[in-house]
Amino acid sequence: MTLRVEWLRGCGTALVTPFTATGAVDEARFRALLERQIAGGVRLLVPCGTTGEGATLDAREHEGLITLAVEVAGRGRRARVIAGVGSNATAVTIERARAARGAGADAILVVAPYYNKPTQAGLVAHFRAVAEAVEDLPVVLYNVPGRTASNITAATTLTLARERANIVGTKEASGDLSQIMAILRDRPPNFCVLSGDDAMTLPLMALGADGVVSVASNEVPDAMARLTDLALRDDWAAARTLHYRLLPLMEANFIESNPGPVKAALVARGEVRAAERTSTGAWCVNTWVKRGILLGFRIGALVEMPAAAGSRFFDKDTYPLRPTTLADRVRIVPGGSSIRDGAYVAPGVVCMPPMYVNVGAYVDEGVMIDSHVLVGSCAQIGGVLEPIGALPVIVEEDVLVGGGCGIYEGTIVRRRAVLAAGTILTGSTAVYDVVREQIYRRSGEGPLEIPSGAVVVPGARVVPGAAAARWGLSLYTPVIIKYRDEKTDAATLLEADLR
């Protein structure tokens, strides 16, 4: 009889693997991703699968990711870990399975051997050997013919389910409804069926499936967890509404080979950023990320967001406040500071209350954001999301943003600049440099750029015309009065100490 695994149901996330610029696994970002999944209600964490690029990980990376997932999951207290261990070599798969067991995984996910194109008898022999090698560990089959060039038929799946007690379920991504229905109809008691395709989750759960191993839950863990919870509670009307709202995102995740699109769409918590530096140091727009942000607004529903006691606010559920953790190494002083999901805020940034960083903004290392500051008002019409190719707000490293400042509409503030209290920068604002005797404006679709080390203060210029002269009218304008020097640096020592 199939081993009963009570927790193998609901939403599992096929976790992406974040890497640093040098190609190493970014453990801090992976830990933050895990925390975000658990906070969103996901209780099944699936590292090192297809979405996690498991086929290209070396043994050290593979075991390290599983170990970290088990640690964050609290060894089953907060979530369960189903470790991807499959390869096209049975001996290697067994080696990985034993390593996953040693790392504390709750179960393993074993894909059909790719490239080899085994017969059904060969598939039975492969999965039987793996299951026997770790007979005390639950095994979940993974059928994805589009990746492996072989299909685990319903008859083979059912044979394995009946033969080995620790083969407890299958992740079905064949897209063959007849085949999946045959498994659901004839499966032995306790054998679980999980959808391997986000868009098929609701249809399969309506037919009796137990949940999903989801790609989309990397981006919207709370929504995918809710979708499966609604289906498990037989609340089909609400589940159907949510399914159709999420369907554009599910489809967008496969416009190119997985995990490319989902990594591009992971604007949440700065996993992928709306702008990045090139090898020459110039800034470039990640237009696919900005499209992902816009898609998030389109599919989002207006909901009441969780907030501090006594306060309420309502926004699209796709862009909640960012659940910053200690691993981000961003100092947020209490008193009303907010960072929205979709903003990148680098380690070492100091946020003084109250301040607000909006979706799409890029705030680099060592920046200090003083009180009453708005950074990146990019959800407004004409802001950094439109046109798609326009740069978002970028604040480079070691910038001091004074109290009451606002930075909008594709503005770049270069490193070590100082924005005095009350400075407002927009793409349509001219900035007057009295030191270099220049006027800085946007050029075509390019951004407004504040030079490195510039000290910008609020100023005014006379409005031309007789009536304006008669009325004494003037317009606000930012003015560069100096560039950082020893005296300026001495004046900002307090800020340096606060950092």
C-alpha positions in Angstrom: 0.0 0.0 0.0 1.2 3.5 -0.8 2.7 5.3 2.2 0.3 8.0 3.4 1.8 11.5 3.2 -0.8 13.9 4.7 1.1 17.1 3.8 1.5 16.3 0.1 -1.2 18.6 -1.1 -1.9 22.2 -2.0 0.6 24.6 -3.5 4.3 23.7 -3.9 6.8 26.1 -5.5 9.3 25.0 -8.1 11.9 27.4 -6.8 14.1 29.4 -9.1 17.9 29.4 -8.2 19.3 32.9 -8.0 22.9 33.4 -9.0 25.4 36.2 -8.4 27.1 38.1 -11.3 30.0 35.6 -11.0 27.7 32.6 -11.5 27.8 31.4 -7.9 24.5 30.5 -6.1 23.2 33.6 -4.3 22.4 32.1 -0.9 21.1 35.3 0.6 18.6 35.8 -2.2 17.6 32.2 -2.1 16.9 32.4 1.6 14.8 35.6 1.0 12.9 33.8 -1.7 12.2 30.9 0.7 11.0 33.2 3.4 8.7 35.0 0.9 7.2 31.7 -0.1 6.4 30.6 3.5 5.1 34.1 4.3 2.7 33.7 1.3 1.3 30.5 2.5 3.3 28.0 0.4 4.0 24.8 2.4 5.8 22.7 -0.2 9.2 24.0 -1.3 10.7 22.3 -4.3 14.4 23.2 -4.9 16.7 21.9 -7.7 13.9 21.0 -10.2 13.6 22.2 -13.8 12.8 25.7 -12.7 15.7 25.6 -10.3 18.1 24.6 -13.1 18.9 21.3 -11.3 20.4 19.7 -14.4 23.2 22.3 -14.4 24.0 22.4 -10.7 27.1 20.6 -9.4 26.9 18.3 -6.4 28.0 21.0 -3.9 25.5 23.5 -5.2 22.7 20.9 -5.3 23.2 19.7 -1.7 23.7 23.3 -0.5 20.4 24.5 -1.9 18.5 21.6 -0.3 20.2 22.1 3.0 19.3 25.8 3.0 15.7 25.0 2.1 15.5 22.5 4.9 16.9 25.0 7.3 14.5 27.8 6.4 11.6 25.3 6.4 12.4 24.6 10.0 12.9 20.9 9.2 9.2 20.5 8.5 7.8 22.9 11.1 7.2 25.8 8.7 7.1 23.9 5.4 8.1 20.7 3.7 11.0 20.2 1.2 10.6 18.0 -1.9 14.1 18.0 -3.4 14.6 17.6 -7.1 17.2 14.8 -7.6 16.6 13.5 -11.1 19.2 13.0 -13.8 19.5 10.7 -16.8 21.9 8.4 -15.0 20.3 6.0 -12.4 23.5 5.9 -10.3 23.7 9.7 -10.2 20.1 10.0 -9.3 20.5 7.5 -6.4 23.6 9.5 -5.2 21.6 12.7 -5.3 18.6 11.1 -3.5 20.8 9.9 -0.7 22.4 13.3 -0.4 19.0 14.9 -0.2 17.9 12.5 2.5 21.1 13.3 4.4 20.4 17.0 4.1 17.0 16.5 5.7 14.6 16.6 2.7 11.1 15.4 3.4 10.7 13.8 -0.1 12.4 13.7 -3.5 11.2 14.6 -6.9 12.6 12.2 -9.6 12.2 13.2 -13.3 12.2 10.6 -16.1 15.7 10.2 -17.5 16.1 12.8 -20.2 17.9 12.2 -23.6 18.1 8.4 -23.1 14.5 7.8 -24.3 14.0 4.7 -22.2 11.2 2.2 -22.8 8.4 1.8 -20.2 10.2 -1.2 -18.8 13.3 0.9 -18.5 11.4 3.7 -16.7 10.1 1.1 -14.2 13.6 -0.2 -13.6 15.0 3.3 -13.1 12.3 4.4 -10.6 12.3 1.1 -8.8 16.1 1.3 -8.3 15.8 4.9 -6.9 12.9 4.0 -4.6 14.7 0.9 -3.2 17.8 2.9 -2.5 15.9 5.3 -0.3 13.1 3.2 0.9 12.4 5.3 4.0 12.0 8.5 1.9 8.8 9.4 -0.1 9.4 9.6 -3.9 7.4 11.7 -6.3 7.6 10.9 -10.0 8.0 13.7 -12.4 6.6 13.3 -15.9 7.5 16.2 -18.3 7.8 14.7 -21.9 8.5 18.1 -23.4 11.8 18.2 -21.5 12.7 14.5 -21.3 11.6 13.1 -24.7 9.9 10.2 -23.0 6.5 9.9 -21.4 5.7 7.9 -18.2 2.4 6.3 -19.3 -0.6 5.9 -16.9 0.0 2.2 -16.8 3.7 2.7 -15.8 2.8 5.3 -13.1 0.1 3.0 -11.7 2.5 0.0 -11.7 5.1 1.9 -9.7 2.5 3.3 -7.3 1.2 -0.2 -6.5 4.7 -1.8 -6.4 6.6 0.6 -4.1 5.0 1.9 -1.0 7.4 4.9 -0.9 6.4 6.1 -4.4 3.7 8.3 -3.1 2.8 10.6 -6.0 3.5 12.1 -9.4 4.0 15.6 -10.8 2.2 15.4 -14.1 3.2 17.9 -16.8 2.4 15.8 -19.9 -0.6 17.9 -20.8 -2.4 14.7 -21.7 -5.8 14.9 -19.9 -6.8 11.4 -20.8 -3.6 10.0 -19.3 -3.9 12.1 -16.1 -7.5 11.1 -15.7 -6.6 7.4 -16.0 -4.1 7.9 -13.1 -6.7 9.8 -11.0 -9.3 7.1 -11.7 -7.2 4.1 -11.0 -4.6 5.2 -8.5 -4.3 3.3 -5.2 -5.3 4.9 -1.9 -3.0 7.7 -0.7 -1.3 8.2 -4.1 -1.1 11.9 -4.8 -1.3 13.7 -8.2 0.1 17.2 -8.5 -0.2 19.3 -11.6 3.1 20.2 -13.2 1.5 23.0 -15.2 0.0 26.1 -13.6 -2.7 26.6 -16.2 -3.9 23.0 -15.6 -4.1 23.3 -11.8 -7.7 24.1 -11.5 -9.0 21.7 -14.2 -7.0 18.8 -12.7 -8.0 19.6 -9.1 -11.6 19.6 -10.3 -10.9 16.1 -11.5 -9.5 15.1 -8.1 -5.8 16.1 -8.2 -4.2 17.2 -4.9 -2.4 20.4 -5.9 0.4 21.8 -8.0 4.1 22.3 -8.2 4.0 25.8 -9.5 6.2 28.2 -11.4 3.9 31.2 -10.9 4.1 30.9 -7.1 7.6 32.2 -7.3 6.0 35.5 -8.3 2.6 35.3 -6.5 2.9 32.7 -3.7 -0.1 34.0 -1.8 -2.4 33.9 -4.9 -1.4 30.4 -6.0 -1.7 29.1 -2.4 -5.1 30.6 -2.2 -6.1 29.0 -5.6 -5.3 25.5 -4.4 -6.9 26.1 -1.0 -10.1 27.2 -2.6 -10.1 24.1 -4.8 -9.4 21.8 -1.9 -12.4 23.4 -0.1 -14.6 22.9 -3.2 -15.1 26.7 -3.5 -15.1 26.4 -7.3 -16.6 29.8 -8.1 -14.0 31.7 -6.2 -11.2 29.4 -7.5 -12.4 29.9 -11.1 -12.3 33.7 -10.7 -8.8 33.6 -9.4 -7.7 31.1 -12.0 -8.7 33.4 -14.9 -7.1 36.4 -13.2 -3.8 34.5 -12.9 -4.0 32.9 -16.4 -2.1 35.7 -18.2 0.8 35.4 -15.8 0.8 31.6 -16.1 1.0 31.9 -19.9 3.6 34.7 -19.8 6.0 32.5 -17.8 6.3 30.2 -20.8 6.8 32.7 -23.7 10.4 31.5 -23.6 12.1 28.5 -22.0 11.5 28.2 -18.3 13.0 29.6 -16.0 13.9 32.6 -18.2 10.5 34.4 -18.1 9.9 33.8 -14.4 13.3 35.0 -13.4 12.7 38.1 -15.6 9.4 38.7 -13.8 10.8 38.3 -10.3 10.8 42.0 -9.7 9.7 41.3 -6.2 12.4 41.9 -3.6 14.9 42.8 -6.3 15.4 39.2 -7.6 15.5 40.8 -11.0 15.7 44.5 -11.5 14.0 47.0 -13.8 17.4 48.5 -14.7 21.0 47.2 -14.5 24.5 48.3 -15.2 26.2 47.0 -18.3 29.8 45.9 -18.4 30.7 49.5 -19.4 28.9 50.9 -16.3 26.1 52.4 -18.4 22.5 51.8 -17.2 20.1 49.8 -19.4 16.4 49.0 -19.1 15.2 45.5 -18.6 12.0 46.0 -20.7 10.8 42.5 -20.0 10.8 43.2 -16.3 8.8 46.4 -16.8 6.3 44.5 -18.9 6.1 42.0 -16.0 5.3 44.9 -13.6 2.6 46.2 -15.9 1.1 42.7 -16.1 1.1 42.5 -12.4 -1.0 45.6 -12.1 -3.3 44.4 -14.8 -4.0 41.0 -13.2 -4.1 42.3 -9.6 -7.3 42.7 -7.6 -8.0 45.5 -5.2 -7.7 44.1 -1.7 -7.2 45.2 1.9 -3.5 44.9 2.7 -2.2 43.9 6.1 -0.8 46.9 7.9 0.2 48.2 11.3 -2.4 48.1 14.0 -4.9 50.9 13.6 -4.1 51.6 10.0 -5.7 50.3 6.8 -4.9 50.6 3.1 -6.1 49.0 -0.1 -4.1 48.2 -3.2 -3.5 45.6 -5.9 -2.7 42.2 -4.3 0.1 41.6 -6.8 2.2 44.5 -5.2 1.9 44.4 -1.4 4.4 46.0 0.8 7.8 44.3 0.5 8.3 41.8 3.4 11.9 42.9 4.1 14.0 40.5 6.2 17.2 40.7 8.1 19.0 38.9 5.2 18.4 42.0 3.0 20.7 44.1 5.3 18.5 47.2 4.7 18.1 49.4 7.8 14.5 50.5 8.2 14.1 52.8 11.2 10.6 52.4 12.7 8.0 55.2 12.2 6.2 54.7 8.9 8.7 53.6 6.2 7.4 51.6 3.3 9.1 49.7 0.4 6.8 48.3 -2.2 7.3 44.9 -3.8 9.1 45.4 -7.1 11.7 47.9 -5.9 15.3 47.0 -5.6 16.9 48.3 -2.4 20.5 47.3 -2.0 22.2 46.2 1.3 23.5 49.0 3.4 20.6 51.4 2.5 19.3 53.4 5.5 15.6 54.4 5.5 14.5 57.1 8.0 10.8 57.4 8.7 8.5 58.2 7.1 9.6 57.4 3.5 8.3 55.4 0.5 10.1 53.5 -2.3 7.8 52.5 -5.1 7.7 49.6 -7.5 10.5 49.6 -10.2 12.8 52.0 -8.3 16.5 51.1 -7.9 18.3 52.3 -4.8 22.0 51.3 -4.6 24.3 50.5 -1.7 25.1 53.0 1.0 22.2 55.4 0.2 20.5 57.2 3.0 16.9 58.1 2.5 15.8 60.7 5.0 12.2 61.3 6.2 9.3 62.4 4.0 10.9 61.1 0.8 9.2 59.5 -2.2 11.4 57.5 -4.5 10.2 56.2 -7.8 6.6 57.2 -8.3 6.5 54.8 -11.2 2.9 53.6 -11.2 1.6 57.0 -12.4 0.8 57.7 -16.0 3.8 59.2 -17.6 6.1 57.7 -15.0 8.9 55.2 -15.5 6.7 52.4 -16.6 5.5 54.3 -19.7 7.1 54.1 -22.2 8.4 50.6 -21.6 11.9 51.6 -22.7 12.3 54.5 -20.3 14.6 54.1 -17.4 13.1 53.8 -13.9 14.3 56.0 -11.0 17.9 55.0 -10.2 19.8 56.2 -7.1 23.4 55.2 -7.2 25.6 54.3 -4.3 26.4 56.6 -1.3 23.8 59.2 -2.2 22.2 61.3 0.6 18.5 62.0 -0.1 17.3 64.7 2.3 13.9 65.0 4.0 10.9 65.9 1.9 12.6 65.0 -1.4 10.8 63.4 -4.3 12.4 61.6 -7.3 10.3 60.7 -10.2 10.0 59.9 -13.9 13.2 58.3 -15.1 15.8 60.2 -13.1 19.3 59.0 -12.4 21.0 60.4 -9.3 24.7 59.6 -9.7 27.0 58.3 -6.9 27.8 60.5 -3.8 25.3 63.2 -4.8 23.5 65.1 -2.1 19.8 66.2 -2.5 19.1 68.8 0.1 15.8 68.8 2.0 12.8 69.6 -0.3 14.5 68.9 -3.6 12.1 67.6 -6.3 13.4 65.9 -9.4 11.2 64.9 -12.4 11.9 64.1 -16.0 10.4 67.5 -17.0 12.5 69.5 -14.6 15.5 71.5 -15.7 18.4 71.5 -13.2 20.7 74.5 -13.1 24.4 73.9 -12.4 25.9 77.2 -11.2 29.3 75.6 -10.7 29.8 74.3 -14.2 27.4 76.8 -15.8 25.3 74.0 -17.4 21.6 73.2 -17.5 20.6 69.5 -17.3 17.5 68.3 -19.0 16.1 65.0 -20.4 17.3 64.3 -23.9 14.6 62.6 -26.0 13.8 59.3 -24.2 16.9 59.5 -22.1 16.7 60.2 -18.3 17.5 63.3 -16.3 21.0 62.8 -14.8 22.3 64.4 -11.7 26.1 64.4 -11.8 28.3 62.5 -9.3 29.0 64.4 -6.2 26.6 67.2 -7.0 24.9 69.1 -4.1 21.4 70.0 -5.2 19.2 72.4 -3.4 15.6 73.8 -4.0 15.8 77.0 -5.9 13.6 79.3 -8.0 13.8 81.1 -11.4 11.8 84.1 -12.6 8.8 83.4 -14.8 9.2 85.4 -18.1 6.6 87.9 -19.2 5.2 91.2 -18.2 2.4 89.8 -16.1 4.7 87.4 -14.3 7.0 90.3 -13.5 4.1 92.5 -12.3 2.9 89.7 -10.1 6.4 88.6 -8.9 6.0 85.0 -10.0 8.8 82.5 -9.9 9.0 78.7 -10.6 10.6 76.0 -8.5 13.8 74.7 -9.9 16.6 72.5 -8.5 20.0 74.1 -8.4 23.5 72.6 -8.1 25.4 74.9 -5.9 28.5 72.9 -5.3 30.1 69.5 -5.6 31.1 67.4 -2.7 34.3 68.3 -1.0 35.9 67.8 2.4 33.6 70.4 3.9 30.5 68.7 2.5 31.7 65.4 3.7 32.3 66.8 7.2 28.7 68.1 7.2 27.4 64.6 6.4 29.4 62.8 9.1 26.3 62.3 11.2 24.6 60.5 8.3 27.7 58.4 7.9 27.6 57.4 11.5 23.9 56.5 11.2 24.8 54.1 8.4 
